[in-house]
Amino acid sequence: MSPSHPPPHRRGIYILPNLFTTAALFSGFYAIVQAMNQRFEVAAIAIFVAMVFDGLDGRIARLTHTQSEFGAEYDSLSDMVCFGAAPSLVVYEWALRGMNQLGWIAAFIYCAGAALRLARFNTNIEIVDKRYFQGLPSPAAAALIAGLVWIMIDNGVSGESVSVPACFLTIFAGVSMVSNVLFWSGKSINLRKSVPFIVILALVLAFALVSFYPPGVLFVLFIGYALSGYVAHALRWWRQYQARISRSPAATPPGPESVLPPGRDDD
């Protein structure tokens, strides 16, 4: 008789973090369905809801020590639907359809940028500085598209009348996701560390502003975040340029030994 072998170890799946990932995936799918039904405002709101669930699943997994490779892969696939396919379809159906080839090319650039951004993030996750994202995060890029759709519809502006700005913003978001520009990640914030009272007051004011006019405030916040990476990149380049200039020989004033007395030729 052959010796009996122990039954193979079965890997379990943690329910709690993956439940939030599933909720984010449902929100992204719901946004696609609503865009197909021409309910673009609902679709834009669904993308923001997906952002909330996407931000919670990872934090809950870390707090409850339920991280897993399955959860990481599932989260990436959910992000591709919520922040790649859904925003590109929403903006195409809302504003870019009438632009013919340019419209669907712009939507594809965004969708491909999201896929490449997620693939690069997964392969570089162990070697990049945790304080920064390399390229615009896909949720922030999706917020640019969803925010534009939401605020325009809320003010009675049709997608056809802003097709050119929508096309530009879609391409900008797609290219920014695959750029090498660094964006602050917020992961350096320690939630267990005490903060001054003014920080709590600022958070309360931020929530009050968002609740006062959600589409406008959210759109402005994410536009500011998208531009902040380029501003910081330009400042870093300028400081490096100034440092190179200061170290170059041409910028160094000649010493006393290099100055020849009047009327004397150098041998």
LUMVEXKE-139245 format. One line per field, with one value per residue: residue number from 1; residue in one letter; y, x, z of N, C-alpha, C in turn. Coordinates in steps of 0.2 Angstrom, whole numbers, plus 2048, in hexadecimal, padded with zeros to 3 digits. Layout:
BEGIN
nr c(NUM;...)
rest c(A;...)
n.v c(Y;...)
n.u c(X;...)
n.w c(Z;...)
ca.v c(Y;...)
ca.u c(X;...)
ca.w c(Z;...)
c.v c(Y;...)
c.u c(X;...)
c.w c(Z;...)
END
This chain:
BEGIN
nr c(1;2;3;4;5;6;7;8;9;10;11;12;13;14;15;16;17;18;19;20;21;22;23;24;25;26;27;28;29;30;31;32;33;34;35;36;37;38;39;40;41;42;43;44;45;46;47;48;49;50;51;52;53;54;55;56;57;58;59;60;61;62;63;64;65;66;67;68;69;70;71;72;73;74;75;76;77;78;79;80;81;82;83;84;85;86;87;88;89;90;91;92;93;94;95;96;97;98;99;100;101;102;103;104;105;106;107;108;109;110;111;112;113;114;115;116;117;118;119;120;121;122;123;124;125;126;127;128;129;130;131;132;133;134;135;136;137;138;139;140;141;142;143;144;145;146;147;148;149;150;151;152;153;154;155;156;157;158;159;160;161;162;163;164;165;166;167;168;169;170;171;172;173;174;175;176;177;178;179;180;181;182;183;184;185;186;187;188;189;190;191;192;193;194;195;196;197;198;199;200;201;202;203;204;205;206;207;208;209;210;211;212;213;214;215;216;217;218;219;220;221;222;223;224;225;226;227;228;229;230;231;232;233;234;235;236;237;238;239;240;241;242;243;244;245;246;247;248;249;250;251;252;253;254;255;256;257;258;259;260;261;262;263;264;265;266;267)
rest c(M;S;P;S;H;P;P;P;H;R;R;G;I;Y;I;L;P;N;L;F;T;T;A;A;L;F;S;G;F;Y;A;I;V;Q;A;M;N;Q;R;F;E;V;A;A;I;A;I;F;V;A;M;V;F;D;G;L;D;G;R;I;A;R;L;T;H;T;Q;S;E;F;G;A;E;Y;D;S;L;S;D;M;V;C;F;G;A;A;P;S;L;V;V;Y;E;W;A;L;R;G;M;N;Q;L;G;W;I;A;A;F;I;Y;C;A;G;A;A;L;R;L;A;R;F;N;T;N;I;E;I;V;D;K;R;Y;F;Q;G;L;P;S;P;A;A;A;A;L;I;A;G;L;V;W;I;M;I;D;N;G;V;S;G;E;S;V;S;V;P;A;C;F;L;T;I;F;A;G;V;S;M;V;S;N;V;L;F;W;S;G;K;S;I;N;L;R;K;S;V;P;F;I;V;I;L;A;L;V;L;A;F;A;L;V;S;F;Y;P;P;G;V;L;F;V;L;F;I;G;Y;A;L;S;G;Y;V;A;H;A;L;R;W;W;R;Q;Y;Q;A;R;I;S;R;S;P;A;A;T;P;P;G;P;E;S;V;L;P;P;G;R;D;D;D)
n.v c(7FA;80B;819;823;834;845;84F;85C;86D;879;888;896;8A4;8B4;8BC;8C9;8D4;8D2;8D2;8E0;8E3;8DC;8E4;8F0;8EC;8E9;8F6;8FC;8F4;8F7;904;903;8FD;907;911;90C;90C;91A;921;92B;933;92B;921;927;92B;91E;91A;921;91C;90F;913;915;909;902;908;904;8F6;8F2;8F8;8F3;8E5;8E6;8EB;8E0;8D6;8CE;8CD;8C6;8BD;8BA;8C4;8CF;8CD;8CD;8D9;8E1;8DD;8E1;8EF;8F2;8F0;8FA;906;907;900;905;913;917;912;919;927;927;923;92E;93A;938;930;937;93C;933;929;92F;930;923;91F;927;923;916;918;91D;911;907;90D;90C;8FE;8FC;903;8FD;8F0;8F4;8F9;8ED;8E6;8EE;8EF;8EC;8F3;901;912;913;91E;925;924;91D;925;92A;925;918;919;927;92C;927;92E;93B;93A;935;940;94B;947;947;954;95C;956;959;967;969;967;960;951;952;95F;962;95A;95B;960;955;94A;94E;94E;940;93A;940;93B;92D;92D;932;928;91F;926;92B;934;938;936;93B;92F;92D;923;925;92B;929;921;91F;928;937;946;958;963;96B;963;95A;963;968;95C;95B;966;963;958;95F;967;95E;958;963;967;95A;955;960;964;957;955;960;95E;952;956;95F;956;94E;958;95B;952;954;962;960;958;960;96A;962;95F;96C;96F;965;969;976;972;96B;975;97D;975;974;978;984;98C;98E;99B;9A2;99E;9A7;9A2;9A0;9AC;9B7;9C2;9D3;9D7;9CC;9BD;9AD;99F)
n.u c(804;802;80A;7FF;7FB;7FB;7EC;7EC;7F0;7E4;7E1;7DA;7CE;7CE;7BF;7BB;7C4;7C3;7B5;7B3;7BA;7B3;7A7;7AC;7AF;7A2;79D;7A4;7A0;793;793;797;78B;782;787;785;777;775;775;77F;783;780;788;795;795;795;7A2;7A9;7A4;7AA;7B7;7B7;7B5;7C0;7CA;7C8;7CA;7D7;7DD;7D5;7D9;7E6;7E5;7DE;7E7;7E5;7EB;7EE;7F4;7EA;7E1;7E8;7E9;7DC;7D7;7DE;7D9;7CC;7CE;7D1;7C5;7BD;7C5;7CA;7C4;7B6;7B6;7BB;7B2;7A6;7AA;7AB;79F;798;79E;7A7;7A3;79E;7AA;7AF;7BC;7C7;7C1;7BF;7CC;7D2;7CB;7D0;7DD;7DD;7D7;7E1;7EC;7E8;7E9;7F6;7FC;7F7;7FE;80B;80C;80A;815;81F;81E;825;831;830;82F;825;81F;81A;811;815;811;800;7F4;7E8;7DA;7DA;7DB;7CF;7C6;7C8;7C2;7B5;7B1;7B1;7A6;79C;79B;798;78C;784;784;77C;783;786;78E;793;795;7A1;7AA;7B7;7C0;7BD;7C3;7D0;7D3;7D1;7DB;7E6;7E5;7E7;7F4;7FB;7FA;803;80F;81F;81E;81D;811;80A;807;801;803;80C;806;803;7F6;7F5;7FC;7FD;7F5;7F6;7E8;7E4;7E5;7DA;7D0;7D1;7CE;7C1;7BB;7BE;7B6;7AA;7AA;7AA;79D;795;796;798;79B;7A3;7AD;7B4;7B8;7C1;7CA;7D1;7D5;7DF;7E7;7EC;7F3;7FD;807;80E;812;81A;824;829;82F;839;841;845;84D;857;85D;861;86B;874;878;87F;889;891;8A0;8A0;898;8A0;8A9;8B9;8C8;8D4;8E1;8DF;8DE;8E6;8F4;8F3;8F8;900;904;8FD;908)
n.w c(800;7FC;805;80E;80A;810;80F;802;806;807;801;808;806;80A;811;814;80F;802;800;7FF;7F4;7EB;7EB;7E6;7D9;7D5;7D5;7CB;7C0;7C0;7BD;7AF;7AA;7AC;7A4;798;798;796;7A2;7A8;7B3;7BE;7BB;7BC;7CA;7CF;7CC;7D5;7E1;7E0;7E1;7EF;7F5;7F0;7F6;803;804;803;80F;819;817;81B;828;82F;82C;821;815;804;7F6;7ED;7F0;7EC;7DE;7DA;7DE;7D5;7C8;7CB;7CC;7BE;7B8;7BF;7BE;7B2;7A6;7A9;7AB;79E;795;79A;797;78A;785;789;785;77A;770;764;75E;756;74F;757;763;768;768;772;77D;77D;77F;78D;793;790;796;7A4;7A5;7A3;7AD;7B9;7B7;7B7;7C4;7CC;7C9;7CD;7DB;7E6;7E5;7E3;7EA;7F8;7FC;7F1;7E1;7D2;7C4;7C0;7CC;7C8;7CE;7D0;7C3;7BE;7C6;7C0;7B4;7B7;7C0;7B7;7AF;7B8;7BD;7B2;7AD;7B9;7B7;7AC;7A0;790;78A;77D;77B;782;77C;777;782;78B;784;784;792;794;78D;793;7A0;79E;798;7A3;7AD;7A8;7A9;7AF;7BA;7CB;7D7;7E7;7F3;7FF;808;812;81D;82D;836;843;84A;853;84F;84C;851;847;83B;83D;83C;82F;828;82B;825;818;816;817;80C;802;804;801;7F4;7EB;7DD;7D7;7E1;7E2;7D5;7D4;7DE;7D9;7CD;7D2;7D9;7CE;7C7;7D0;7D1;7C5;7C7;7D2;7CC;7C3;7CB;7D2;7C7;7C4;7CF;7CE;7C2;7C6;7CF;7C7;7BF;7C9;7CC;7C0;7B7;7B0;7B8;7C3;7CB;7C6;7CE;7D8;7D3;7C6;7C0;7B5;7B7;7B2;7A1;79F;796;795;797)
ca.v c(800;811;81D;829;83B;849;853;862;872;87D;890;89A;8AB;8B9;8BF;8D0;8D9;8D0;8D5;8E7;8E3;8DB;8EA;8F5;8E9;8EA;8FD;8FD;8F1;8FB;90A;901;8FC;90D;915;909;90F;921;925;92D;936;926;91D;92B;92A;917;919;924;917;90A;915;915;902;900;90B;901;8EF;8F1;8FA;8EE;8DF;8E8;8EC;8DA;8D1;8C9;8CE;8C0;8BE;8BA;8CA;8D4;8CC;8CE;8E0;8E4;8DC;8E6;8F6;8F2;8F1;900;90C;906;8FF;908;91B;918;911;91F;92D;926;923;934;940;937;92C;93B;93D;92D;926;933;92F;91D;91F;92B;91E;910;91A;91C;90A;904;910;909;8F7;8FC;906;8F7;8EB;8F6;8F9;8E7;8E3;8F2;8F1;8EB;8F7;908;915;912;925;928;920;91E;926;92C;91F;917;91C;92E;92D;926;934;941;939;935;947;94F;945;948;95B;95E;955;95D;96E;969;968;95A;94F;954;966;962;954;95C;960;94E;946;950;94C;939;939;943;936;927;92E;934;922;91B;92A;92A;939;936;939;939;929;92E;91E;927;92D;924;923;91E;92D;93C;94C;95E;964;96E;95E;958;968;968;956;95C;96B;95F;954;963;96A;959;957;969;966;955;955;966;963;951;956;965;95A;94D;95A;962;951;94C;95D;95C;94E;958;967;95D;955;966;96D;95E;960;972;96F;962;96E;97B;96F;96A;97C;97F;970;974;97C;98B;990;98F;9A0;9A0;99F;9AC;9A0;9A0;9B2;9B9;9C9;9D7;9D8;9C6;9B8;9A6;99B)
ca.u c(800;806;808;7FA;7FD;7F6;7E8;7EF;7EE;7DF;7E2;7D3;7CD;7CB;7B9;7BA;7C6;7C0;7AF;7B3;7BD;7AD;7A3;7AF;7AE;79B;79C;7A7;79C;78C;794;797;784;77E;789;781;770;775;775;786;784;780;78E;79A;794;797;7A9;7AC;7A3;7AF;7BD;7B7;7B6;7C7;7CF;7C7;7CB;7DE;7DE;7D2;7DD;7EC;7E3;7DC;7EC;7E2;7EE;7EF;7F6;7E4;7DE;7EB;7E7;7D5;7D7;7E1;7D4;7C6;7D0;7D1;7BE;7BB;7C8;7CD;7BE;7B0;7B7;7BC;7AB;7A2;7AB;7AA;797;795;7A0;7AC;7A1;79D;7B0;7B1;7C3;7CA;7BD;7C0;7D3;7D3;7C8;7D4;7E3;7DB;7D7;7E8;7F0;7E6;7EB;7FE;7FD;7F6;803;812;80B;80A;81C;824;81B;82A;837;82F;82E;81E;81C;818;80F;818;80B;7FA;7F0;7E2;7D4;7DA;7DA;7C8;7C3;7C8;7BD;7AE;7B0;7AF;79F;797;79A;795;785;781;783;778;787;786;794;795;798;7A7;7AE;7BF;7C3;7BD;7C8;7D7;7D4;7D1;7E2;7EA;7E4;7EA;7FB;7FD;7FA;809;815;824;81D;81C;80C;80A;803;7FD;804;811;802;802;7F0;7F5;800;7F9;7F6;7F3;7E1;7E2;7E4;7D3;7CB;7D2;7CA;7B9;7BA;7BE;7B0;7A4;7AA;7A8;796;792;795;79C;79F;7A8;7B2;7B8;7BC;7C7;7CF;7D4;7D9;7E5;7EC;7EF;7F8;802;80D;812;815;820;829;82D;833;83F;845;848;852;85C;860;865;871;879;87B;883;88F;894;8A6;89F;895;8A4;8AD;8C0;8CC;8DA;8E6;8DD;8DE;8ED;8F5;8F2;8FE;904;901;8FE;90D)
ca.w c(800;7FC;80B;80D;80A;813;80A;801;80A;803;803;809;803;810;80E;816;80A;7FB;7FF;7FD;7ED;7E7;7EB;7E1;7D3;7D3;7D3;7C4;7BB;7C0;7B9;7A8;7A8;7AC;79F;792;798;796;7A8;7A9;7B9;7C2;7BA;7BF;7D1;7D1;7CC;7DB;7E6;7DF;7E4;7F6;7F7;7EE;7FB;809;804;805;815;81D;817;81F;830;831;82B;81D;80E;801;7EF;7E9;7F1;7E8;7D7;7DA;7DE;7CE;7C3;7CC;7CA;7B7;7B6;7C2;7BD;7AB;7A1;7AA;7A9;797;792;79C;794;783;783;78B;781;775;76A;75E;75B;751;751;75C;76A;76B;769;778;782;77E;783;794;795;790;79B;7AA;7A5;7A4;7B4;7BE;7B6;7BA;7CB;7CF;7C8;7D1;7E1;7EB;7E4;7E3;7F1;7FA;7FD;7EA;7DC;7CB;7C0;7C4;7CE;7C4;7D1;7CF;7BC;7BD;7C9;7BC;7AF;7BA;7C2;7B1;7AC;7BD;7BE;7AC;7AD;7BE;7B5;7A6;79A;78D;789;776;77B;785;77A;777;789;78E;780;786;799;794;78B;799;7A6;79C;798;7AA;7B0;7A6;7A9;7B5;7BF;7D1;7DB;7EE;7F4;806;80C;817;822;833;839;84A;84C;855;84A;84E;850;840;836;83D;83A;828;825;82C;820;811;815;816;805;7FD;804;7FF;7EC;7E9;7D6;7D6;7E5;7E1;7CF;7D5;7E2;7D6;7C8;7D6;7DA;7C8;7C5;7D5;7CF;7C0;7CA;7D6;7C7;7C0;7D1;7D3;7C1;7C4;7D4;7CB;7BD;7C9;7D2;7C2;7BD;7CE;7CC;7BA;7B7;7AE;7BD;7C9;7CA;7C5;7D4;7D7;7D0;7BF;7BD;7B3;7B8;7AB;79D;79F;792;798;793)
c.v c(806;815;822;830;840;84D;859;868;877;884;893;8A1;8AF;8BC;8C6;8D5;8D8;8D2;8DC;8E8;8E1;8E0;8EF;8F2;8EA;8F1;8FE;8FA;8F4;901;909;900;902;911;912;90B;916;925;926;92F;930;922;921;92A;923;916;91C;91F;911;90C;914;90E;8FF;903;907;8FA;8EE;8F3;8F5;8E7;8E0;8E8;8E5;8D4;8CC;8CA;8C7;8C2;8BE;8C1;8D0;8D4;8CE;8D6;8E4;8E3;8E0;8ED;8F7;8F4;8F8;906;90C;906;904;910;91C;917;917;925;92D;926;92A;93A;93E;933;930;93D;938;92A;929;931;928;91B;922;926;918;912;91A;915;906;907;90E;902;8F7;8FF;901;8F2;8EE;8F7;8F2;8E4;8E7;8F3;8F0;8F0;8FF;90B;915;919;928;922;922;91F;927;926;91E;91A;924;930;92C;92C;93A;940;939;93C;94B;94E;948;950;95E;95D;958;964;96E;969;961;958;951;95B;967;95C;955;95C;958;94A;948;94D;944;937;93B;93E;930;928;92F;92D;91E;920;928;92F;936;939;936;934;929;928;91F;92A;927;926;922;923;933;942;952;95F;967;969;95B;95D;969;962;958;961;968;95B;959;966;965;958;95D;969;960;955;95A;965;95D;952;95B;962;956;951;95D;95C;94F;952;95D;958;951;95E;965;95B;95B;96A;969;95E;967;972;96B;966;973;978;96D;970;97E;97B;971;979;983;98F;991;995;99F;9A2;9A4;9A9;9A0;9A6;9B5;9C0;9CD;9D7;9D1;9C0;9B1;9A2;994)
c.u c(804;805;803;7FD;7F8;7F2;7EC;7EC;7EA;7E0;7DB;7D4;7CA;7C5;7B9;7BD;7C4;7B9;7AE;7B6;7B7;7A8;7A6;7AE;7A7;79A;79E;7A2;795;78D;794;78F;781;780;786;77A;770;774;77C;787;784;786;795;79B;797;79E;7AC;7AA;7A8;7B6;7BD;7B8;7BD;7CC;7CE;7CA;7D3;7E0;7DB;7D6;7E4;7EB;7E1;7E1;7E9;7E5;7EF;7F1;7EF;7E1;7E1;7E9;7E0;7D4;7D9;7DC;7CE;7C8;7D0;7CA;7BC;7BE;7CC;7C7;7B8;7B1;7B7;7B6;7A6;7A3;7AA;7A3;795;797;7A4;7A9;7A0;7A4;7B3;7B8;7C6;7C7;7BF;7C7;7D5;7D1;7CD;7DB;7E2;7DB;7DD;7ED;7EF;7E9;7F3;800;7FD;7FC;80A;812;80D;811;821;822;820;830;836;82E;827;81B;819;816;813;812;805;7F6;7EA;7DB;7D4;7D8;7D2;7C4;7C3;7C3;7B6;7AC;7AE;7A8;79A;796;797;78E;781;780;77F;77C;787;78D;797;798;79F;7AC;7B5;7C2;7C3;7C2;7CF;7D8;7D4;7D8;7E7;7EB;7E8;7F1;7FE;7FE;801;80F;819;823;81B;816;80C;805;7FF;7FF;809;80D;801;7FB;7F0;7F9;7FB;7FA;7F3;7EB;7DF;7E1;7DD;7CE;7CB;7CE;7C3;7B7;7BA;7B8;7AA;7A4;7A8;7A0;792;791;79A;79F;7A4;7AE;7B7;7BC;7C2;7CC;7D4;7D8;7E0;7EA;7F0;7F5;7FE;808;811;815;81B;826;82D;831;839;843;849;84E;858;860;864;86C;876;87C;881;88A;893;89A;8A5;89C;89A;8A9;8B5;8C3;8D1;8DF;8E5;8DD;8E5;8EE;8F5;8F9;902;900;902;903;909)
c.w c(800;802;809;80E;80D;80E;809;804;805;806;803;806;809;80D;80F;811;803;7FA;7FD;7F6;7E8;7E6;7E6;7DA;7D0;7D1;7CD;7BF;7BA;7BC;7B1;7A6;7A7;7A6;798;792;798;79C;7AB;7B0;7BE;7C1;7BD;7C7;7D3;7D1;7D2;7E1;7E6;7E2;7EC;7F8;7F5;7F3;802;809;806;80C;81A;81D;81B;827;833;82F;826;815;80B;7F9;7EB;7EA;7ED;7E1;7D6;7DA;7D8;7C9;7C4;7CA;7C2;7B5;7B8;7BF;7B6;7A6;7A3;7A8;7A1;793;793;798;78C;781;785;787;77B;76F;764;75B;757;754;757;763;76C;76C;770;77E;783;781;78A;796;795;795;7A2;7AB;7A7;7AA;7B9;7BD;7B8;7C1;7CF;7CE;7CC;7D8;7E7;7EA;7E3;7EA;7F2;7FB;7F7;7E6;7D6;7C6;7C4;7C5;7CA;7C7;7D0;7C8;7BB;7C0;7C4;7B7;7B2;7BD;7BD;7AF;7B1;7BD;7B8;7AC;7B3;7BC;7AE;7A0;797;78B;782;776;77E;783;77A;77D;78C;78A;783;78D;799;792;790;79E;7A4;79B;79F;7AE;7AF;7A6;7AF;7BA;7C5;7D5;7E2;7EF;7FA;80A;812;81D;827;836;840;84D;84E;850;84E;84D;84A;83B;837;83B;832;825;826;826;819;810;814;80F;801;7FD;802;7F7;7EA;7E2;7D5;7DA;7E4;7DA;7D0;7D9;7DE;7D0;7CC;7D7;7D4;7C6;7CA;7D4;7CA;7C3;7CE;7D2;7C4;7C5;7D2;7CD;7C1;7C9;7D2;7C6;7C0;7CC;7CD;7BF;7C2;7CE;7C6;7BB;7B5;7B3;7C3;7C7;7CA;7CC;7D3;7D3;7C8;7BC;7BB;7B5;7B1;7A8;79C;79B;796;794;790)
END
